[in-house]
């Protein structure tokens, strides 16, 4: 699995990246939503299987970055699975993530089993389309 991870907390993302890589994922980390948008927009088709998007980031938040990705010209802009990662875990927060174009929501602190299950569910759902 190739995943792009965007997040403001590089240290925490580094730990998450190491855990995901131990499970066989290849990860690339960027520090904010603008960089996530630019990195995905400039990527080759099928380079990434999913994007793990921190919601609260400097420069451009995850909601705006997701809307921009979905509106972009990349061949997979509409279909790349985007999973919100946020400490905000109320029903309204989940709905905000879905309304911005994200496919799923995972609450922080991240529990690896929950994240893995969510990634698999989102990828399986996209395969069925």
KEDRENSE-145370 format. One line per field, with one value per atom (N, C-alpha, C): residue number from 1; residue in one letter; x, y, z; atom name. Coordinates in pm, whole numbers. Layout:
BEGIN
num (NUM | ...);
residu (A | ...);
X (X | ...);
Y (Y | ...);
Z (Z | ...);
atome (CA | ...);
END
This chain:
BEGIN
num (1 | 1 | 1 | 2 | 2 | 2 | 3 | 3 | 3 | 4 | 4 | 4 | 5 | 5 | 5 | 6 | 6 | 6 | 7 | 7 | 7 | 8 | 8 | 8 | 9 | 9 | 9 | 10 | 10 | 10 | 11 | 11 | 11 | 12 | 12 | 12 | 13 | 13 | 13 | 14 | 14 | 14 | 15 | 15 | 15 | 16 | 16 | 16 | 17 | 17 | 17 | 18 | 18 | 18 | 19 | 19 | 19 | 20 | 20 | 20 | 21 | 21 | 21 | 22 | 22 | 22 | 23 | 23 | 23 | 24 | 24 | 24 | 25 | 25 | 25 | 26 | 26 | 26 | 27 | 27 | 27 | 28 | 28 | 28 | 29 | 29 | 29 | 30 | 30 | 30 | 31 | 31 | 31 | 32 | 32 | 32 | 33 | 33 | 33 | 34 | 34 | 34 | 35 | 35 | 35 | 36 | 36 | 36 | 37 | 37 | 37 | 38 | 38 | 38 | 39 | 39 | 39 | 40 | 40 | 40 | 41 | 41 | 41 | 42 | 42 | 42 | 43 | 43 | 43 | 44 | 44 | 44 | 45 | 45 | 45 | 46 | 46 | 46 | 47 | 47 | 47 | 48 | 48 | 48 | 49 | 49 | 49 | 50 | 50 | 50 | 51 | 51 | 51 | 52 | 52 | 52 | 53 | 53 | 53 | 54 | 54 | 54 | 55 | 55 | 55 | 56 | 56 | 56 | 57 | 57 | 57 | 58 | 58 | 58 | 59 | 59 | 59 | 60 | 60 | 60 | 61 | 61 | 61 | 62 | 62 | 62 | 63 | 63 | 63 | 64 | 64 | 64 | 65 | 65 | 65 | 66 | 66 | 66 | 67 | 67 | 67 | 68 | 68 | 68 | 69 | 69 | 69 | 70 | 70 | 70 | 71 | 71 | 71 | 72 | 72 | 72 | 73 | 73 | 73 | 74 | 74 | 74 | 75 | 75 | 75 | 76 | 76 | 76 | 77 | 77 | 77 | 78 | 78 | 78 | 79 | 79 | 79 | 80 | 80 | 80 | 81 | 81 | 81 | 82 | 82 | 82 | 83 | 83 | 83 | 84 | 84 | 84 | 85 | 85 | 85 | 86 | 86 | 86 | 87 | 87 | 87 | 88 | 88 | 88 | 89 | 89 | 89 | 90 | 90 | 90 | 91 | 91 | 91 | 92 | 92 | 92 | 93 | 93 | 93 | 94 | 94 | 94 | 95 | 95 | 95 | 96 | 96 | 96 | 97 | 97 | 97 | 98 | 98 | 98 | 99 | 99 | 99 | 100 | 100 | 100 | 101 | 101 | 101 | 102 | 102 | 102 | 103 | 103 | 103 | 104 | 104 | 104 | 105 | 105 | 105 | 106 | 106 | 106 | 107 | 107 | 107 | 108 | 108 | 108 | 109 | 109 | 109 | 110 | 110 | 110 | 111 | 111 | 111 | 112 | 112 | 112 | 113 | 113 | 113 | 114 | 114 | 114 | 115 | 115 | 115 | 116 | 116 | 116 | 117 | 117 | 117 | 118 | 118 | 118 | 119 | 119 | 119 | 120 | 120 | 120 | 121 | 121 | 121 | 122 | 122 | 122 | 123 | 123 | 123 | 124 | 124 | 124 | 125 | 125 | 125 | 126 | 126 | 126 | 127 | 127 | 127 | 128 | 128 | 128 | 129 | 129 | 129);
residu (X | X | X | X | X | X | X | X | X | X | X | X | X | X | X | X | X | X | X | X | X | X | X | X | X | X | X | X | X | X | X | X | X | X | X | X | X | X | X | X | X | X | X | X | X | X | X | X | X | X | X | X | X | X | X | X | X | X | X | X | X | X | X | X | X | X | X | X | X | X | X | X | X | X | X | X | X | X | X | X | X | X | X | X | X | X | X | X | X | X | X | X | X | X | X | X | X | X | X | X | X | X | X | X | X | X | X | X | X | X | X | X | X | X | X | X | X | X | X | X | X | X | X | X | X | X | X | X | X | X | X | X | X | X | X | X | X | X | X | X | X | X | X | X | X | X | X | X | X | X | X | X | X | X | X | X | X | X | X | X | X | X | X | X | X | X | X | X | X | X | X | X | X | X | X | X | X | X | X | X | X | X | X | X | X | X | X | X | X | X | X | X | X | X | X | X | X | X | X | X | X | X | X | X | X | X | X | X | X | X | X | X | X | X | X | X | X | X | X | X | X | X | X | X | X | X | X | X | X | X | X | X | X | X | X | X | X | X | X | X | X | X | X | X | X | X | X | X | X | X | X | X | X | X | X | X | X | X | X | X | X | X | X | X | X | X | X | X | X | X | X | X | X | X | X | X | X | X | X | X | X | X | X | X | X | X | X | X | X | X | X | X | X | X | X | X | X | X | X | X | X | X | X | X | X | X | X | X | X | X | X | X | X | X | X | X | X | X | X | X | X | X | X | X | X | X | X | X | X | X | X | X | X | X | X | X | X | X | X | X | X | X | X | X | X | X | X | X | X | X | X | X | X | X | X | X | X | X | X | X | X | X | X | X | X | X | X | X | X | X | X | X | X | X | X | X | X | X | X | X | X | X | X | X | X | X | X);
X (86 | 0 | 90 | 63 | 131 | 37 | 82 | -6 | 68 | -4 | 48 | -6 | 78 | 34 | 62 | -40 | -18 | -48 | 40 | 16 | 114 | 69 | 150 | 251 | 220 | 307 | 400 | 514 | 605 | 654 | 679 | 726 | 623 | 497 | 391 | 372 | 382 | 367 | 482 | 600 | 714 | 689 | 632 | 599 | 493 | 388 | 282 | 338 | 424 | 486 | 563 | 642 | 719 | 627 | 518 | 424 | 359 | 318 | 256 | 356 | 480 | 582 | 612 | 603 | 621 | 510 | 395 | 283 | 286 | 390 | 407 | 370 | 329 | 293 | 419 | 415 | 518 | 455 | 517 | 456 | 543 | 476 | 543 | 473 | 548 | 490 | 515 | 412 | 425 | 373 | 411 | 387 | 257 | 191 | 68 | -22 | -144 | -242 | -204 | -138 | -95 | 5 | 99 | 198 | 133 | 33 | -40 | -108 | -174 | -240 | -139 | -30 | 71 | 134 | 162 | 226 | 134 | 5 | -88 | -110 | -128 | -154 | -38 | 83 | 199 | 239 | 159 | 195 | 145 | 208 | 164 | 35 | -44 | -165 | -125 | -201 | -179 | -52 | 12 | 130 | 91 | -24 | -73 | -203 | -217 | -341 | -440 | -388 | -474 | -398 | -474 | -417 | -472 | -380 | -419 | -404 | -516 | -518 | -546 | -445 | -468 | -562 | -657 | -757 | -703 | -629 | -579 | -431 | -404 | -266 | -246 | -121 | -94 | -106 | -108 | -111 | -247 | -286 | -416 | -464 | -585 | -634 | -674 | -696 | -725 | -856 | -956 | -1085 | -1067 | -997 | -976 | -888 | -784 | -695 | -773 | -862 | -942 | -1034 | -1101 | -1189 | -1109 | -988 | -904 | -857 | -821 | -783 | -899 | -1018 | -1136 | -1171 | -1142 | -1172 | -1060 | -951 | -834 | -846 | -741 | -738 | -665 | -613 | -544 | -641 | -594 | -684 | -761 | -706 | -771 | -821 | -836 | -879 | -1012 | -1102 | -1236 | -1238 | -1140 | -1148 | -1043 | -935 | -833 | -896 | -883 | -938 | -864 | -940 | -883 | -945 | -859 | -904 | -863 | -962 | -937 | -875 | -776 | -718 | -728 | -804 | -826 | -862 | -831 | -871 | -1019 | -1078 | -1220 | -1300 | -1373 | -1437 | -1587 | -1650 | -1795 | -1860 | -1987 | -2060 | -2050 | -2057 | -2045 | -1908 | -1804 | -1669 | -1656 | -1715 | -1714 | -1789 | -1904 | -1983 | -1909 | -1837 | -1757 | -1653 | -1589 | -1489 | -1554 | -1667 | -1736 | -1784 | -1835 | -1884 | -1773 | -1650 | -1538 | -1489 | -1536 | -1494 | -1408 | -1387 | -1310 | -1397 | -1333 | -1404 | -1428 | -1347 | -1358 | -1292 | -1309 | -1262 | -1201 | -1081 | -1017 | -979 | -1022 | -996 | -856 | -795 | -668 | -699 | -615 | -491 | -519 | -434 | -454 | -426 | -521 | -503 | -477 | -361 | -315 | -416 | -473 | -571 | -691 | -737 | -852 | -813 | -695 | -649 | -636 | -573 | -557 | -693 | -785 | -919 | -989 | -975 | -1038 | -977 | -846 | -779 | -828 | -833 | -876 | -1022 | -1109 | -1249 | -1264 | -1192 | -1202 | -1145 | -1033 | -976 | -1066 | -1124 | -1216 | -1339 | -1391 | -1509 | -1477 | -1359 | -1319 | -1301 | -1252 | -1235 | -1369 | -1472 | -1606 | -1675 | -1625 | -1691 | -1652);
Y (-117 | 0 | 123 | 215 | 343 | 446 | 523 | 622 | 754 | 861 | 993 | 1035 | 1084 | 1129 | 1277 | 1353 | 1495 | 1525 | 1597 | 1630 | 1731 | 1808 | 1913 | 1858 | 1747 | 1694 | 1590 | 1638 | 1551 | 1439 | 1468 | 1364 | 1254 | 1290 | 1191 | 1119 | 1193 | 1131 | 1034 | 1067 | 977 | 843 | 846 | 722 | 645 | 715 | 652 | 593 | 666 | 617 | 489 | 486 | 366 | 247 | 270 | 161 | 110 | 202 | 162 | 88 | 135 | 70 | -71 | -91 | -225 | -319 | -260 | -339 | -353 | -298 | -315 | -194 | -85 | 35 | 115 | 185 | 282 | 418 | 502 | 629 | 747 | 855 | 982 | 1087 | 1164 | 1262 | 1404 | 1486 | 1630 | 1704 | 1831 | 1902 | 1984 | 2003 | 2083 | 2049 | 2100 | 2069 | 2116 | 2231 | 2282 | 2187 | 2139 | 2044 | 1910 | 1868 | 1745 | 1759 | 1872 | 1900 | 1899 | 1971 | 1979 | 1843 | 1768 | 1637 | 1541 | 1539 | 1450 | 1496 | 1625 | 1678 | 1646 | 1642 | 1614 | 1468 | 1382 | 1240 | 1166 | 1055 | 970 | 899 | 861 | 783 | 656 | 620 | 499 | 501 | 618 | 624 | 606 | 660 | 648 | 569 | 484 | 410 | 486 | 572 | 646 | 766 | 860 | 977 | 980 | 986 | 1005 | 1154 | 1222 | 1369 | 1420 | 1483 | 1552 | 1668 | 1689 | 1794 | 1932 | 1941 | 2070 | 2084 | 2162 | 2184 | 2331 | 2375 | 2512 | 2527 | 2648 | 2687 | 2655 | 2527 | 2486 | 2367 | 2378 | 2267 | 2148 | 2034 | 1912 | 1914 | 1984 | 1994 | 2066 | 2180 | 2258 | 2181 | 2119 | 2041 | 1928 | 1864 | 1756 | 1810 | 1922 | 1980 | 2016 | 2068 | 2104 | 1980 | 1875 | 1749 | 1697 | 1692 | 1639 | 1722 | 1851 | 1939 | 1941 | 1873 | 1879 | 1796 | 1803 | 1737 | 1602 | 1563 | 1435 | 1323 | 1219 | 1112 | 1044 | 1049 | 985 | 1085 | 1209 | 1314 | 1281 | 1224 | 1194 | 1061 | 974 | 838 | 803 | 879 | 845 | 843 | 735 | 734 | 835 | 920 | 1017 | 992 | 970 | 938 | 1051 | 1109 | 1216 | 1158 | 1229 | 1197 | 1322 | 1313 | 1432 | 1395 | 1484 | 1466 | 1497 | 1564 | 1598 | 1474 | 1416 | 1287 | 1287 | 1404 | 1409 | 1378 | 1345 | 1312 | 1425 | 1550 | 1664 | 1669 | 1629 | 1628 | 1522 | 1406 | 1300 | 1348 | 1412 | 1461 | 1570 | 1659 | 1762 | 1698 | 1591 | 1521 | 1463 | 1398 | 1339 | 1446 | 1556 | 1666 | 1730 | 1727 | 1787 | 1696 | 1572 | 1478 | 1364 | 1359 | 1248 | 1124 | 1008 | 882 | 820 | 859 | 801 | 895 | 863 | 946 | 853 | 885 | 812 | 913 | 886 | 979 | 957 | 1069 | 1065 | 1053 | 991 | 929 | 808 | 791 | 685 | 549 | 459 | 319 | 244 | 183 | 124 | 24 | -61 | -159 | -90 | 18 | 93 | 158 | 216 | 278 | 174 | 61 | -44 | -93 | -116 | -162 | -59 | 68 | 175 | 184 | 176 | 179 | 63 | -56 | -173 | -158 | -107 | -89 | 11 | 121 | 225 | 174 | 104 | 49 | -57 | -142 | -245 | -181 | -76 | -7 | 56 | 115 | 177 | 72 | -48 | -155 | -201 | -195 | -241 | -143 | -21 | 80 | 62);
Z (0 | 0 | 0 | -86 | -85 | -28 | 68 | 126 | 141 | 121 | 149 | 284 | 370 | 501 | 511 | 547 | 568 | 713 | 776 | 915 | 967 | 1064 | 1121 | 1221 | 1285 | 1388 | 1327 | 1278 | 1206 | 1296 | 1422 | 1515 | 1528 | 1553 | 1564 | 1432 | 1321 | 1191 | 1165 | 1216 | 1200 | 1266 | 1385 | 1455 | 1378 | 1334 | 1257 | 1128 | 1062 | 938 | 964 | 1071 | 1104 | 1128 | 1201 | 1229 | 1100 | 1013 | 887 | 797 | 796 | 715 | 767 | 899 | 956 | 908 | 872 | 821 | 668 | 604 | 461 | 376 | 439 | 363 | 329 | 218 | 182 | 203 | 284 | 320 | 281 | 250 | 222 | 306 | 384 | 475 | 424 | 428 | 402 | 524 | 538 | 662 | 668 | 555 | 559 | 440 | 445 | 342 | 203 | 194 | 64 | 0 | 80 | 28 | -8 | 69 | 36 | -100 | -120 | -247 | -362 | -346 | -452 | -480 | -374 | -392 | -466 | -427 | -496 | -640 | -661 | -795 | -890 | -838 | -921 | -928 | -867 | -863 | -987 | -1013 | -1123 | -1085 | -1185 | -1159 | -1085 | -984 | -904 | -820 | -805 | -719 | -572 | -534 | -398 | -397 | -296 | -277 | -190 | -101 | -8 | 46 | 100 | 167 | 309 | 407 | 545 | 572 | 594 | 598 | 738 | 797 | 924 | 895 | 982 | 959 | 996 | 1106 | 1153 | 1121 | 1016 | 972 | 940 | 943 | 902 | 750 | 703 | 562 | 499 | 495 | 441 | 525 | 580 | 662 | 575 | 640 | 568 | 492 | 545 | 474 | 341 | 346 | 222 | 124 | 176 | 89 | 20 | 94 | 35 | -73 | -47 | -149 | -275 | -256 | -370 | -446 | -374 | -440 | -522 | -463 | -533 | -657 | -654 | -768 | -872 | -843 | -929 | -1056 | -1138 | -1268 | -1266 | -1151 | -1140 | -1179 | -1250 | -1294 | -1179 | -1059 | -944 | -840 | -881 | -788 | -720 | -794 | -739 | -664 | -691 | -636 | -531 | -518 | -418 | -280 | -205 | -70 | 19 | 86 | 178 | 315 | 414 | 549 | 642 | 710 | 806 | 932 | 985 | 1114 | 1200 | 1308 | 1390 | 1533 | 1625 | 1764 | 1781 | 1683 | 1689 | 1647 | 1742 | 1715 | 1736 | 1742 | 1756 | 1621 | 1623 | 1500 | 1398 | 1444 | 1352 | 1286 | 1359 | 1303 | 1194 | 1219 | 1118 | 995 | 1015 | 902 | 825 | 897 | 830 | 739 | 787 | 705 | 580 | 597 | 482 | 386 | 439 | 355 | 273 | 323 | 250 | 138 | 136 | 32 | 83 | 213 | 270 | 273 | 274 | 269 | 406 | 503 | 637 | 737 | 864 | 975 | 1080 | 1126 | 1235 | 1342 | 1466 | 1576 | 1633 | 1676 | 1747 | 1896 | 1974 | 1930 | 1841 | 1741 | 1643 | 1707 | 1692 | 1731 | 1601 | 1592 | 1466 | 1409 | 1493 | 1444 | 1380 | 1441 | 1387 | 1255 | 1248 | 1124 | 1013 | 1043 | 942 | 892 | 983 | 945 | 858 | 894 | 817 | 677 | 668 | 537 | 449 | 507 | 430 | 384 | 472 | 436 | 322 | 331 | 228 | 95 | 101 | -23 | -84 | -2 | -52 | -115 | -53 | -107 | -242 | -255 | -382 | -491 | -455 | -554 | -610 | -525 | -566 | -660 | -670 | -757 | -902);
atome (N | CA | C | N | CA | C | N | CA | C | N | CA | C | N | CA | C | N | CA | C | N | CA | C | N | CA | C | N | CA | C | N | CA | C | N | CA | C | N | CA | C | N | CA | C | N | CA | C | N | CA | C | N | CA | C | N | CA | C | N | CA | C | N | CA | C | N | CA | C | N | CA | C | N | CA | C | N | CA | C | N | CA | C | N | CA | C | N | CA | C | N | CA | C | N | CA | C | N | CA | C | N | CA | C | N | CA | C | N | CA | C | N | CA | C | N | CA | C | N | CA | C | N | CA | C | N | CA | C | N | CA | C | N | CA | C | N | CA | C | N | CA | C | N | CA | C | N | CA | C | N | CA | C | N | CA | C | N | CA | C | N | CA | C | N | CA | C | N | CA | C | N | CA | C | N | CA | C | N | CA | C | N | CA | C | N | CA | C | N | CA | C | N | CA | C | N | CA | C | N | CA | C | N | CA | C | N | CA | C | N | CA | C | N | CA | C | N | CA | C | N | CA | C | N | CA | C | N | CA | C | N | CA | C | N | CA | C | N | CA | C | N | CA | C | N | CA | C | N | CA | C | N | CA | C | N | CA | C | N | CA | C | N | CA | C | N | CA | C | N | CA | C | N | CA | C | N | CA | C | N | CA | C | N | CA | C | N | CA | C | N | CA | C | N | CA | C | N | CA | C | N | CA | C | N | CA | C | N | CA | C | N | CA | C | N | CA | C | N | CA | C | N | CA | C | N | CA | C | N | CA | C | N | CA | C | N | CA | C | N | CA | C | N | CA | C | N | CA | C | N | CA | C | N | CA | C | N | CA | C | N | CA | C | N | CA | C | N | CA | C | N | CA | C | N | CA | C | N | CA | C | N | CA | C | N | CA | C | N | CA | C | N | CA | C | N | CA | C | N | CA | C | N | CA | C | N | CA | C | N | CA | C | N | CA | C | N | CA | C | N | CA | C | N | CA | C | N | CA | C | N | CA | C | N | CA | C | N | CA | C | N | CA | C | N | CA | C | N | CA | C);
END
